[in-house]
Amino acid sequence: MMATDGKLVTILSIDGGGVRGIIPGIILNFLETQLQQLDGEDARIADYFDFIAGTSTGGLVTAMLTMPNERNRPMFAAEEIKNFYLHESELIFPQGSEEGKKSILMSKPHCYDNIANWVESIWSSYGVPAYQTMEGFIEMVERKVFNPKYDGDYLHKKIKDITGEKRLHETLTNVIIPSFDIKLLQPVIFSTLKAKRDDSEDLLLTDICIGTSAAPYYFPPYYFENKSSKGTKRFNLIDGGVAANNPTLLAIREVMKEMSLDENSCFDIMDHSKLLILSLGTGSSKQCEKFEAGDGKTWGLYKWFKGPKGTTPLMDVVLTAMDDMVDIYMSVFFGASSFKDNYLRVQVDSLKYTEASTDNSKQENLENLVKIGNELLKKPVANVNLETGVCEPTQDKRTYEEELIKFAKRLSFERRCRLGLGCLLQ
């Protein structure tokens, strides 16, 4: 079922976060470089992890790291992830004049002297003659306000160009990518191991990646059908982040489930000491206090979706709450144990408003995210204080760079044992 010698099951988990996928891209490039120094320049991330789980933008990174090329090696090296975001983000999340016009549409009418002035300002921003009918204006509002912020056309095309006709069973290691079916109102977990057992689970990677990245408000839901020997299965998917933005726990659950099906496994499903986990966040602005309840009377539908400086309060609250719950559970699994070094979470929670935006694709912000990722490597490892929710440095002041070097050595050691190359650390 898996190429493991029974000592460790290695797991990589990558959060969702739109353009902030640059940050885990920087971390993965550093890790892969360390692995290449240990095992040769052809070493790739997919060679070292039994399971790679990714949500939304993390799901796309997962596919890029695990898709085979014509030599049956990973199609993308980790160093290419950063360049993908730098080159493609502005086309996936266009920041053109239409978005500026939309901001006028979404402004509150009481900011003007009266409703008529508000309507006139919107009308003129789109160059609509004053004699146009109110019906035409309503159609325009429906098109610009009640549709997703982006049509997703370029993202869909780019994903198709990358993944082609490759299917889930072809990935070079086991991947786990969550999405959420809005018709069934339940999470959908795409898994390589399930795809290899059941052709009805063996979907095109194109459909999986588009589905897991269909973030509500930003992109439209994604409908597709998969035909197999069992018939036609229909999907109505949105972003996997609504179920598991940090897919670490989901990955552990899938590993435990697979191990329970393997009669030859010596893995105790309750023994977390057999897990070696690297969990990569995409950054948050938790230390930047965002919202105040006030008297609560102004918190209607508009305010939940249009917060200060381009924030989306409802999405921010829901995703942050889910990520915090994962941190709480992981602290139970590993925090007070003798094998706490088997889990490394790399995350920064001090982003500014603009830096934490899912869709801020301005080149200045993208370059700044690269800088943040590189600076994160030099920062001391931090654990979440469960009382305050803030990341606090560990007492020994180890840096993420130092921990990742040590992590790379453990991965190399495990792989060498499996390949019968000698279990000696370099």
N, C-alpha and C positions, 0 to 999 in steps of 0.2 A: 504493500500500500504506500509506504514512504521509505525513502532511503535513509533510515535512521538506525544507529547501532544500539538503540535502547537507552542511551545515556541522557541525551537532551533532545527536546523538540524545539526548534528555533522558529521564532515568530517575529515578523516585522509588521507594524501597524502604522498607517498613515492617515491622519485626520483630513477632513474636508476643510475648505476655506477659500475657494476661488483663487484669485491671483496670489494669495499668500502661500500657495503651493511652492513658491520660490524658496521659502525657508526650509522645509524638509528636503527640497532639491539640493540645497547647499550642504546639509548634513549628510545626505546620501553620497554626494560626491566625495566628501572627506572620508567617509567610511570605506567607500570602494577604493579610493587611493591607498588607504592603509592595507586593505586586503591584497591589492596588487603588489605592494612592497613585500608582503609576506609570501605570496603564492604565484607571482608572475603577472605581467601586464594584461593577460587575457581574463583575469579574474573578474567576475561580475556579481552584483548583489544577489541575483537569482540562484547562484551556485551555493549559497550559504544558508538560505532560509527555507525551512520546510513549508511554511505558510507565509504568504504576504497578503495582508488585509488592507483595503483602502476604501474610503468613502468619498464620493463626489470627486473633487479634484484629486484626492488621494487614490481614488479608484482608477482614474486615468493614468496617474503615475505608475500604479501597480501594473496596469496592462502594458505600459511602455517598457517596464523593466523585465517583463516575463514573456513577451511575445517572441517567438522564434524568427530568425531570419533564414536565408537559404542555406546557411551552414548549421542550422539548428542551435544557434547561439542567440543571446538576447539582442533584439533589434536595436535597443538604445543603451548606451552607457549612461551611468548616473550623471556625468558631467553635461550631458545634453539636456537634462531636465530644465536647468536654469535657463538655457538659451531658448527652449521652447516657450517658456513664459514670457521672456523678454521680447520675443519676436511676434508671438501670437495673441497676447492678452489684449492689445489695443483693437484687434479685429474681432475678438470674441466679445469684448465689452466696449463697444465704440462710445467714445466720449464726445461726439460731435454736437452740432447745433440742435439736433432733434431732442437730445436729452436736456439741453438748456431750455428749450421751449416747453418740454414736459414739466420742468420745475415750475414754470409759470402756471401751467395748468393745475398743478397740485398745490399752489399757494392758496392760502385761506382767503375767501372772498371778503372777509371783514377787514383785510389789510387795505382795501380800497374804500372810497367814499360810499359806494353802494354796489349792489350786484351788477348793475348795468355797466359800471366802469370796469369791473373785473372781467365781464364777458367781452367788453370792447378791447381790453388789453390782450386777452388771449387771441381774439379774432385778428388783431393787427400783427401779433407775433408770428402768425402763420400766413400773413398776407391775404387774409380772407376779406373780400370787399364787404362793406357794411350792409349792402343790399341782399346778401346771401340769406337764405331762409334759416329759421331756428332749427328746422329739421336737419339741415346740413351741419349746423354747429353741433347738434347732439350726436350725430354720426361721428364727427371728428373727435368729440370728447370720448365716446365709447372706444374709438380706435386707439387713442393715445393714453387714456387713463385706465381703462378696464382690461387692457391687454397686458401681457407680461412686459417687463421693462425692455427686454431684448427678444428678438424673434428666434434666436438660436440657430439660424441657418448656417452661419459660418462655423460655429462650434460643431454642428452635426457633420458638415462637409469635412472639416479637419479630422474629426474622429474617424470617419470612414476612410479618409486617405491614409491614416496611420494604421488602422486595424485591418483594412481590406476585408477578406472573406474568412479570416481566422476565427476559429471557434474556441470556446472555453476549455475544452479538453486538451488543446494544443499548448497551453502555457507551460513554460519550462519548469515551474514549480507550482505548488498548489496555491491558488489565489482564492480569496474570499471578498466579495464585493456586495454590499447591501444596497437595496433600493426600497421603495415603499409603493405598494399598489393602492391607489386611491379608490378604486372600485371595490376591492376586497377589504380595504382599511386594515392592512396588515403588512409587516415587513416581508420582503422577498430577499432571500440570501442566495447569491450565485456562487457556486463552489466548484472548483475543478474536480474534486473527488466525486461529487454528485454527478457531474457531467460525464465522467468516465463510466459510471455505473448505469446511467439512465439517459438515453438520447433525448428525452423530452426536456432534460435539464441542460443540454448542450447547445447553448445559444451562441449567436454571433457576438464577438467582443464589441463590435460596433453598437449593437442594441444595449448591451450591458452598460457600456461607458456613457452613452447618451442618457440612459435611464437614471443611473446613479447621480448624474450631474444636473438633472432637471430641477434646479432649485426654485421653489415657489417664489413668486414675485419677479424673479429675474428671468426665468426661462419657462416656456410652456411645458405642461406634462407631455409624456412621450408614450404613444400607443404603438404597439407592434404585435405581430403574431409569429409564433414559432411552430412549424410543422414537424412532426416526428412520427414514429411508428405507433404512438399512442393517440395520434390525432393532432388537432390544432389547439395550441394554448395561447391565450390572449393576455396581454399585459397593459396596464395603465399606470405608468410609473412616474414618480417624482424623486427628488434627491434623497439618497440614502441617509443624509444628515438628519432628517426628521426622526429617524429610528436609531442611528448609531453614528453620530458625527465623529466620535473617537471609537473606532471599531475594535479596540484591544480586547474588551470583554467578549465581544462577539467572536473574535478569533479563538479565544480560549475555549469558549463554548463549543465551537465547531471541532476543535482539536479533541476535546473530551468525548464528543459524540462519535467521532471517527475511531478513536482508540477503543471505545466500548464495543465497536462492531468488529474489531480485529481480534480474533481468537488467539493469534500468535503474539500479540503485544504483551510485553512485560511492564507496560506503563500503567500505574495505578491512577485511575481517573481523579483521585482526590489528592495526588501528590504533586503540588505545584513546584517542587524542587526540580522536577524534570523539565521545566519550561525555561527557556532563555528568550526574553522578550525585549525588543527595542520598539518603543512607541514614540512616534514623531508628531508633535503638534504643529499647527500653522500660525501660532501666535494669537494673542488676544489682548484686549485693552482693559483687562479687569482692574488694573491699578488706576485707570482713568475713570473716575466716577461719572457715569453717563446721565442717568435719569433721576428725577425727583418726582415723588407721587403728588406733592402739593395737596390740594383738597380732593384730588382724584376725579373731579367733575369734568375735566377737559380730556380725559383719557378715553376718547371714542375710537372708532375704526381708523380715522385718519392718523391720529397721533401714534397708534400702535405700529403703523407702517411707515411713517415719515417722522423720524426723530431728528435731533440736532445734527448738523454737519453730515447729512447723508446716511445717518444710521437708520436701521430698521428694528425698533425696540422689540417687537414680538419675536422675530427670528433670533436676535441677540440673546434675549432672555431664555428662550427654549433651548438653543444650542449650548449656551453656557451652563445651564442647569444640568443638561445631560452629561456634558463633559465633567462637571464636578462630581456627579454620581459615580462615573467611572473611576475618578481619582479616589473616591471614598472606598469603593470596592477593592481597588488595587492595593490601597494601604492596608486593608484587612488581609489580603493574600500574601503580601510581601513585606509590609512595613516593619513588623516586629519579629520577623523570622530570621533564621540563621542563613537563609539563602536570598536575602534582599538584593544582593548584587546580580541576581538573575533577571532583574527588571530595571530598565533604564528608560525614563521618560524625559524627552528633550522638548522643552517648551519655554516660551517667553511670554509673560503676561503684562508687559509694560508698553505695549504699542499705543500710539496716539489714535485719535478718531480716524483720521484719514488713512493711516497705515493699516488699521484693522478692517477697513472696508473690503467686502468681498469682490467688488468690481472696480476699484480704483486703478484703472489700467494706464494712467498717465505715466509716461516714461520716467519722470522724476520719482514717482512713488515706487515703480518697479526697481529702479536702481537702488533706492533706499532700502527696499526689502532685501536685496542682495547684501547690502551693508549690514543690515540687522542680522541676517543669517550668519555672516562671517564673524560678527562681534559675539554672537551667541556661543560660538565654539570656545571663545576665550573666557566666558563667564563661568563662575562656579556652579556646580550642579545644585539645583534647587528642588525641594520637595514641597508639595502643597500643605500649608497649614490648614488643617480641617476646621479650625475655629474661625479663621479669617478668610480662608479661600485664596490667600495670596501665596505665591511661590517664595520660599525662603531658602537661602543657601544652606547647605549641609555644614556641619561643624568642621570637617576636615578641609574645606575649601577646594576640593578637587574641581577641575574645570571639565566642561563637556568634551573638550578636545582630548584630555587625558583619559576620560572614561571611554570614549569611542575607540581610542587606540587599544585600550585593554579589552574592549568588547570585540574588536577585530581579531585579536589574538585568540580569544576563546572560540570565535567562529572558525578560524583557521584550524585550530586544534581539533575541533569536532569534525570538520570535513576531512582532515588528514586521517583521523581514526577510521572514518567510514571508507575512505579510499585505500586503506591499508598502507599508507605512506609513512607510518610512524607517528606516534602521538607525542612529538616533541615540540614544545613552543619555541619559536625563533626569537 
